[in-house]
Amino acid sequence: MTDAQSRILVIEDDPDIARLLQINLEQDGYDVTWISDGTSGVEAARSGVHQLLVLDLSLPGLNGMEICRRLRDEGHQLPILMLTARDEEADKILGLELGADDYLTKPFSIRELSARVRSLLRRMSMAQTTASASEQATVTIGTVTLDPVKRVAVISSSPIELTVKEFDLLRLFMAHPGRVYSRQQLLEQVWGYEHGGYEHTVNTHINRLRAKIEPDPSVPTYILTVWGVGYRFAEPGDVA
């Protein structure tokens, strides 16, 4: 499915914002479904027919944080773009910790919204057709095995539940063990951002990924910090 055919689910209780989103996303060629309440919205998100969820956090009843948590706990990998009117860093970090892939703070520009949507859909599409042969091959380092084609990651034969961005981040690392990436390089290659200012998004995803694959996240074995530069993934010879 191309971007122009992609189905986008918008869960937003403000009708003015929802209409603005729907009109502009449809002008970009997407098939948009708008739902105004969280309870109906989470059921629609579970249907599996959408390629992207644009999710307002400040919903009455079942709010966006809870929707995000439920979807990720149930194993749904639908990319989630959060919308929030709150500018507190804690809200954004919590949303990312719960499994959202990106966020926009209201008020936002339509151009930025379009860019974020294209980036998330492009990354999802690229995950299925990676150009690099090294990123198509199944790789095992230590007890971690990743199959990029099937989008499956396991530790000692036990599957790991990863969000879209967590998987893409792990795939990039494991395809190039030992290579050091700056936060900006990770933003460009995993999120598609060509500008700075979102490095905390990388930090949050690194922390979440460590919590899922590291024997002791406080003393990482696989995702290693290169102080003053960024991160690298351990090479096979580094892991006992």
Buried (B, 14 or more C-beta within 10 A) or exposed (E): EEBEEBBBBBBBBBEEBBEBBBEBBEEBEBBBBBBBBBEEBBEBBBEEEBBBBBBBBBBEEBBBBBBBBBBBEEEBBBBBBBBBEEEEEEBBBBBBBBBBBBBBBBEBEBEEBBBBBBBBBEBBBEBEEBEEEEBBBEBEBBBBBBBBEEBBBBBEEEEBBBBBBBBBBBBBBBBBBEBEBBBBBBBBBBBBBEEEEBBEBBBBBBBBBBEBBBEEBEEBBBBBEEEEEBBBBBEEEBBE
